[in-house]
Amino acid sequence: GNSVTQMEGPVTLSEEAFLTINCTYTATGYPSLFWYVQYPGEGLQLLLKATKADDKGSNKGFEATYRKETTSFHLEKGSVQVSDSAVYFCALSDRPGTSGSRLTFGEGTQLTVNP
Amino acid sequence: NAGVTQTPKFQVLKTGQSMTLQCAQDMNHEYMSWYRQDPGMGLRLIHYSVGAGITDQGEVPNGYNVSRSTTEDFPLRLLSAAPSQTSVYFCASSTGTGNTGELFFGEGSRLTVL
């Protein structure tokens, strides 16, 4: 079956530090890949996505590149802010474009950014 | 901009009690789903629906029932609550055919079973 593995957390950084959160996946076919973010007390919201190999998703200074050869979708940001403190989830969609598409999530990585 | 609305936000039950978590969306989405979130385990799919009158099981369906009588509503029923069902529950929806898998989430319902 499909699976998503994220680096273990929690991750604590100082403001303006470089962020990497690793994500690798196992899936058949050609999944779409996503990063979702969950701020304290809220539901998940889409941060960025990539639908095919070598695509780069980006949003709010975050980036991730769909690497089919290494089955990875690592999240990066050059300079984090206190407001980026949240839980980050990597996810894949096994049947994108179909009504039965389902997301498989990683365990989540808690990021805390200190001033 | 209501989006996906879940009620209640918090609930405490005793073992053996039943309850229903409500979920409503106003985006005319075909696809709706329920996830539970537990520490260190990410989100796990409980049940999902691809349209009114159609439901299917996800990864962890035992102890939960769903129905989809309208496009807008997708309630989750706990028939006889157990402490193992203590969790945060999220309802999510998306468009049907042509979507790229993006889900829109509600704010969550925190359930404690004593």
Contacts between the chains, C-beta under 8 A, distances in Angstrom:
chain1	res1	chain2	res2	distance
A	4	B	42	7.7
A	32	B	100	5.3
A	32	B	101	4.8
A	34	B	101	6.8
A	34	B	102	7.1
A	41	B	107	7.7
A	42	B	107	5.9
A	42	B	108	7.7
A	43	B	4	7.6
A	43	B	90	5.8
A	43	B	105	3.6
A	43	B	106	5.4
A	43	B	107	4.7
A	43	B	108	5.4
A	44	B	43	7.6
A	44	B	90	7.0
A	44	B	92	7.8
A	44	B	103	7.6
A	44	B	105	4.6
A	45	B	105	6.8
A	46	B	102	5.4
A	46	B	103	7.6
A	49	B	100	6.6
A	49	B	101	7.7
A	49	B	102	6.5
A	51	B	100	5.5
A	89	B	42	6.3
A	89	B	43	7.0
A	93	B	100	7.0
A	93	B	101	2.7
A	96	B	99	7.3
A	96	B	100	4.9
A	96	B	101	4.6
A	97	B	97	7.1
A	97	B	98	6.0
A	97	B	99	6.7
A	97	B	100	6.7
A	98	B	97	6.7
A	99	B	30	5.8
A	99	B	31	6.1
A	99	B	50	4.5
A	99	B	51	7.2
A	99	B	96	4.0
A	99	B	97	5.3
A	99	B	99	7.9
A	100	B	31	7.9
A	100	B	50	5.6
A	101	B	31	7.2
A	101	B	94	7.3
A	101	B	99	6.4
A	101	B	101	4.8
A	102	B	33	7.5
A	102	B	45	6.2
A	102	B	48	6.6
A	102	B	58	7.2
A	103	B	43	7.9
A	103	B	45	7.6
A	103	B	101	6.1
A	103	B	103	6.0
A	105	B	35	7.9
A	105	B	42	4.1
A	105	B	43	4.3
A	105	B	44	7.8
A	106	B	42	5.4
A	107	B	40	5.8
A	107	B	41	6.3
A	107	B	42	4.5
A	108	B	42	5.3
